[in-house]
Each structure stands twice: as C-alpha cells, then as structure tokens.
Amino acid sequence: MEKRTILTTSSRGLMEDSFPYRLYQKAKRVGTWNPADIDFSQDQKDWQAMNNTQREDILRLISMFQAGEEAVTLDLLPLIMAIAKEGRLEEEMFLTTFLYEEAKHTEFFRRVLNAIGETGDLSHFHSETYQHIFHEILPTAMERLVTDQSPEAIAEASVVYNMFVEGVLAETGYFSFYQSLETAGIMPGLMEGIGNLKRDESRHIGYGTFLLQRLICEHPHLYEFIAARMGELAPLAIKLNQEGIDGKEVSSFGGNPDDVMNFTMKQLAVRMEVLARAKGKKIEEIYKVTESEIGVL
C-alpha cells in the first residue's frame, strides 16, 4: 500500500485561496438553511385556490424536482470517492457540503408535497424522456466512476450531473417556478425554498464548471469531448420542455411557454461559453477563478 501523505501537517497545508476551498467556506456561511423552518401555511391556502390545470402544472414541476433531487443525492458519492482517491482535499471538503445540500433539497420538496396534501404516487408525471435522463444516463455516468477514475470518466460525470442536470434542467425549472408562482405572488414557502436551492445549486454548478475547466486545462483534448456530450444531451432538454408545454400557446399562469424554451437554449450556450474560457489558461488561473466569473450566487 502506498504511503499516505497528510497534507494539513505538511508544508503545503490547505490551499485557502483555491476556488474549491472558497466554495467550501461560502457553503458554511450561507448554506445552513433548514427546510423544517419554512412556513407553508399560506402555500396550503394558495394551493386550494388554484384551478385544476394550475395545480397539475405545478405538481408536475414539483414531482420532477422531487425525484431529481433524490436521484442526485443517491448518485453523487462515486464522484466524491474519485476526487478523494486523487487526494484533492479542498475539492472533497466542498463536496461534503454538496451532498448535504442535495439531501436537504430532497427533504424540502417532500415537505412541500406533504404540506399541500399531495401524498400519492406522482411517477406518472415522469415521461420516458425524464426517466431516460434520471434512471439511465445520470446513474450510468456516475456509477462508472466506481471502477474508472480516468479524466474522461470524471468529465462525463460532471457534464451530465453539473452542466446538464443542474446547469440546464434545474435552472430551467427554477425559471418556470418564478415565471408562474412568483409572478402570481403565491406559495411563498415554496418560493423561499426555491431561492435557497438556487443559491446552493449555483455553488454546485460552480464546482462542476471549475472541475471541467481544470480537466480541460490538464487534458486539452477533453474540450471537444465535453462539447460533443453536451450536444448529445441538448435534444433531451428540448424534448422535456416540449412535453411540459404540450402545445400550449399560453401557460396556465398566463406566461409564454416560448420563454422557457429560450431560457433552456440560453443555458446550454452559457455552459459551453464558460467552459471554453479554460482553453489556453494555466492551472494557477483555474484555481484562482472568481465566483462572479463562474456565476456563483
């Protein structure tokens, strides 16, 4: 067995100015919200005042988030293990907050459903496209890391998890919540939690962006691989949106469904634009990237 080096008692210490360590510090400061502290009493009244179509649309969105948060909580561990095996201590320290937060997100949406009295089976809201992403693509990419910690495997996992599921699908979901519920001024407890989730996820996406930028810097050929994989995943995001819109010209809350599709397309472009900035950079620059450059809230 190779002799272990303990970094924190060596001359190296902790890389306190590195991006992952700064994310870890930020998670400790602002990521401590408690789903159990959110008051859903007004949400219960607002839920009863909605018409059936509005309830159906919001319940579909909540059910997709609920199942998605459970999936990403279950699927994250192989990435943590892969990063730990490489001895990247600051990254692993941040990832401990990442997993904790995904567990809280899972709890949060279950509390919302319980509060509004929706305790039945919601799996009928999960289309074949949704199931293909969360039951096949995501777990396959993450489980690969158990036996394969190659740069390509780690890049694949981060593209699927951080860039696509979090950076495109979840961000589009937040946009849909804001477009409907915030515009209508209803369900304040749900929207309070969504605001907390959005901040948490910005750190998760920020880490994924850093990780992929680091990999691109260390292995330049991976940029083309990452771009190709995003290109393969993009049609699934478009199809998922189309299934939600279902041919409607106006949403049940009066919004324009085209705005949601346009937001998705923008997110796909933004993710690749940020990753492209890693090309030609030195590794020291990647570690010193600022939160604003990557979009961390």
N, C-alpha and C positions, 0 to 999 in steps of 0.2 A: 504494500500500500504506500502510495506517495505521501511524503511527509507534508503535513498541513502547515501553512503559513498563517499566523494570526495577524491580520492587517492592523488592527487597532492598538496593538502593543509593539508595532514596528515603527520605523521612522516615517512610513507612509501615512499612518493614521487614517483619518476619514477625509475623503475629497469633498470638503464642505462647500466649495464653490461650484461643484458639478451640478448639472441640471437635475439628475435624479434625486440628489440629496436635498436640493432646494424644493423639489416637489414633495418630498417626504415631510419637510418642515411645514410646508403650506398645508398639507393634509392634516397634520396635527392641529394647526391653528383653526382651520375653517371647515374641516370635515367631520366635526363631532356632533352634528345634529342627530336628534333621536326621533325616529318615526312615531314612537309612542307618545311624544309630546304634542303632536299635531291634532288640532281640534277639527273634527269632521261634522259637527252638529249642523252647520249651515249647508254643508255638502248634501246631507241627508234630505234637507228641505228642497234644495235645488234639484236634486235627482228626481224627486216626486213631481216637481213642476215641469219637467221636460216632457216633450211629446215622445211617442214610441220610437220614431225614427232617430231623434237626437240621442236617446238612451242607447239604441242599438249601435250607433256610430261610435259613441264614447266607450261603450262596453267592449266593442271590438278592439279599439285602441289600447284600452287598459289590459285586456286579456293578452294581447301581443307583447306588451311590455312585461306583464307578469311572467309569462312563460320565457321570454327572452332573458330577463334578469336571473331567473332560476338557472337557465342554461349557461349563462356566462359565469355564474358563481360556481357551478359544477365543473366547468371546462378550463378554468384559469390555472389550476395547480400545476399542470405539466410545464407551463411557461415559467412559473416561479422556480420549479425544480431545475429547468435548463439554465436559467440565469444563475442560480445558486451554484450549480456544478462548474460554471465558468469563473466562480469566485468574484462576481461583480456585486460586492456587498451593498453599495449605495443603491443600486437598482433593486436588489432584493428587499432592502429596507422599505423603499417606496411601495413595492409590490405587496407587502404585508398590509398596507393601508388600502390598497386597491381591492384585495379580496374581501376585507372587512366591509368596505363600502358597497360592493356588489351584494353582499349578504343583506345589508340594510335596505338596499333597493328592492330586493325580493320581499322582505318584510313589509316595506312601505305599501307596495301595490296590493298585497294581501289584506292589509289593514283598510285600505280604501274599499276594496270589494266587500269586506265584512261590514264596514260602516254603512254602505248603501244597500245592504241586504242581498247582494248577488253572490250566493254561495253554491250555485250549481256548477255543472260541467260547462266550461267555456271553450273546449277544444274545437268546437265546430267553427269558431272564428279563425282557426289556423289553417290556411289554404295549403295546397300542395307546394306552392312556391315557398311559403313560410316554413313548412316542415322540411323542405329540401335544404334550406339555409340552416335552420337551428337543430334539426335532427341528424343531418348528414354532413354538410360542408364544415360547419363550425367544430363539432366534436372530432371529426376526422383530422382536421388540421391541427387541433390541439393535442389529441392523443398520439399523433405521430412523434411528438417531442419526447415521449417516454423512452423511445428507442433510438431516436435520431435527433441529435442536437446540432446538426450542421447549420451553417449560416442560411442555406436555402430553406430548411425546415422552420427555423425561427422567423425568417422573413415571411414565409407563407402564413404562419400562425398570426403574426402581427397584422398582416394585411387583412386577413379575414376578421379577426377579433377587433382590433383597434380602428383600422381605417374604414372597414366596410360596415360591420355590425354596429359599432359605436359612432364612428365618424360620419356615416351616411344614414343608416336606418334609424338609429336612436335620435340623431339630430333632427331628422325629418319628422319623427314622432313628436318631439318637443314643439316643433313649429306648428304641427297640427293642433296640439293642445292649446297653444297660445292663440292660434287663429280662431278657434272655436270658443273655448271656455273663458279665456282672459278677455277676448273681445266682448263676450256676453256679460262679463262681470259676475260669473257664477263659480261655484265649487272652489272656494278659497283654500280649503285644506289641501285638496288635490294639487292646486296650482302652487301652493307653498312648497310642497314636496317636490314638484317638478323643477322648481327653481333650485332646490338643493341638489337634486340629481344632476341637473345641467352643469352646475359648478363642479361636482365630483367627476362627472364624465369628461369635463374639459381637461382635468388632470390626467385621466386615463388615456384620452386621445393624445394629449401632450407627450406622455411617456411613449406611446406607440410611435409617434412621429419621431421622437428622439431616437428610439431603438432602430427604426428603419433608416434614419439618417446615419446613424453610427454604422450600421451594416453596409450601407451604400458607400460610405467613406472607406471602410475597411475592405470591401469587395465590390468595386465599381460596377462589375457586370450585373449585380443584383438589381440595379435600377430598371433595366429592361424587363427583367423577370417580374418585378413588382408592378410595373406599368401594365404588363400583359395580364397579370392576375386581376388587377382592378378592372381592366377592360372586359374580362370574362364575367366578373361579378356584377358589373353595371346593369346589364339587362334584367337581372333578378330584382334589383331595386325598382326599376321602371315598372316591371310587371306587378310587383307588390303594390305599388301606388295605383296602378290601373285597376287592380282588384278592389282596392278601397274606394276609389272614385265610382266604379261601377257605372260609368256612362253619365253620371250626374253633371249637369251644367252649373248647378249651384249646390253647395253643401247644405246640410240640414240646419246649419247655423248662419247661412247666408254668405259664406265665403266662396271664393273662386277656386275650384279644385286645381286649376292650372297653376296656381301659386305654389301648391305643394309639389307638383312635378318639377316646376322650375327650381324650387329650393333644392330638391334632390340632385338635379343636374349640376347645380352650382357647387354643392358639397363634393360631388365626385371630382369636379375640376379643381377645387381648392385643395383637396387632399394631395393630389398629384403635384400641384404647383409648389406646395410647401416641401414635399419630398425632393423635388428637383433642385432645391436650393443646396442640397448636400453635395451635389456633384462638384468636384474640384476643391472642396473645403478640406482643411486639415482637421484631424481628430480633436485637437485642442479647441477649435472653433465650435465643433458639435457639442462638446461638453459645456461650453460657456454660453450656449444659446439662451436667450431671454424668454421669459414666459409670454411676453407680448408677441414675440416673433412667431411663436407656435400657437398662440390663441388660447392660453390658459386663463380662465376667469379668476 
